[in-house]
Amino acid sequence: MDATTAAKGPVGVPGSLDFDAVIIGAGVAGLYQLLTLREMGLRVRSFEAASGVGGTWYWNRYPGARFDSESWTYGYSFSKELMQEWDWTEHFAPQPETERYLNFVADKFDLRRDIQFNTTVTAAHYREDTRSWDLTLGDGSRVTTRFLITAIGILSAPTMPNIPGIDAFMGQSCHTHDWPKGGVDFAGKRVGIIGSGATAVQTIQEIAKTVGHLTIFQRTPNWCAPLNNGKISKDEMDAIRSRYPEILARCRETPGCYVHSTDPRKTLDATPEERAEFWEKLYASPGFGIWQGNFSDMLSDRAANAAASAFIADKIRQRVKDPVTAEKLIPKNHGFGTRRVPLETNYYEVYNQPNVQLVDVNETPIERVTAGGIQTSAEEYAFDIIIYATGFDAISGAFDRMDITGVDGVRLKDVWANGPQTYLGVFVEGFPNMLMSMGPHAGLGNYTRTAEYSVEWIAGVIRHATEHGLTRIETTRTGVSEWTDIVLGLGEDQLMNEVPSWMTGVNHNVAGKQVPRVMRYSGGHPAYRAHCNAVAAAGYPHLAQA
Ligand code: NAP
């Protein structure tokens, strides 16, 4: 069979291509994508850089890593049997439990036989003559596939700070994403941590229990709120299980697919007493209620947002004894909820410990990492361990790190140089047969809930291709421009999109990523699903199919 014949053969019929579909990544989205495509009878292979499944939950094994969405809203919903079999032990499960869960899923559905671990996809090049993708793997070997599905996560490309001397440090150091499997012993150690995002917050509150001395280097404080976690008893788990249909229905209705949805009232329509009572209740409640379940205008109206921010600022002042430290911990350049809210357990109380010091690097910038610690403009701090909780080149970063080229060798990185442009967050013009699970400009939120939808929608497109003998699917330019306009338009009145953070694609450690951009669809997941469902029901009108 020559290449042209192979290109025209329906998917599922062995031809000259190695696979019908290749999935990059075996995390939450990738595992389920593998199952959906395998069940369609396709020849599928997953490539995973790690030695095990789990993606985010494989890598981020730093102390204190855990969910901030309710565990019982995070599990897969595609298998009733799976939901019956799995018990969550805490309302916000710690990383080891989630990693165990994803391994349980991989075993239950016998997924490992189609996953090649310890394998990085370094390059993916589209070939028009065969309507297929040529992939290069980390060991230099090559494979070909009709469809390429990226399930590479949105927070999977960790970034180190752009500080000189990192390699000079003689002690132990690592990025939170690349945490050693054997763990790190902090007892009695002098520890420095750079960063104050959700990861740093979880790490700090955990290691503060055992460190000898802890120094936190903070550039931008974040608005943190209590997680209010708790154990789940056997009886409680049984009760949760019986309510799964109701819980999932609720998650389907809310903008972020959490159990929390906004209160229809406007902030300043409520009296100061009503506001205080409402916020006190949210502050004492588990999870993201204070962020996702706040007054309806909290993230779009500046005065409303300022009032909510003042409430949280007072909480910080009440919890941190030293007023100078408290003021340093209160964000001044963005309002509450305009960056993802780190949820915490006794985080602010850590700053009352005599062995904990907060260094504001705006006042005394870090000059370099030395053999023995960190040199700021004011002094050198001596450390045994340095932790880099410095975040990710988010959403598009993992794409940028691969050499992905489409029709005529055009590089994806160049196409997205001024920000991502996609159709539904799934397709890119000029990159036929590449489908992105949870790609830029898709509807994000409670990860498994949104990823499950993304996976099923992609499976629907591939089923459509299979049934119609299609070998080339590409978005039209109109599809991309219409979707990009929708996404940018929806982003306009969102305070969140003005603020530099990973959610707006800003990473000061990455060239060309200094300015906030609209990176996510912000119309709420129900509207996103309605749009995508309508596209599927209409036979994918903006996809050129051949
Ligand atoms: P992040 O929010 O981007 O925080 C990175 C931190 O490093 C920021 O405080 C940043 O300061 C600081 N930083 C970076 N480069 C620096 C430099 N050169 N000098 C000084 N400081 C520097 O990353 P993250 O904390 O890893 O969290 C990312 C997201 O992961 C979260 O928002 C959340 O969505 C997710 N996450 C979820 C959970 C969970 O519970 N499920 C837990 C952890 C993380 P600036 O802000 O000034 O840039």
Residues whose N, C-alpha, C, O or C-beta is under 5 A from the ligand:
A	BS01	NAP	R66 F67 D68 L155 P161 N162 I194 G195 S196 G197 A198 T199 A200 F217 R219 T220 R340 A389 T390 G391 F392 W502
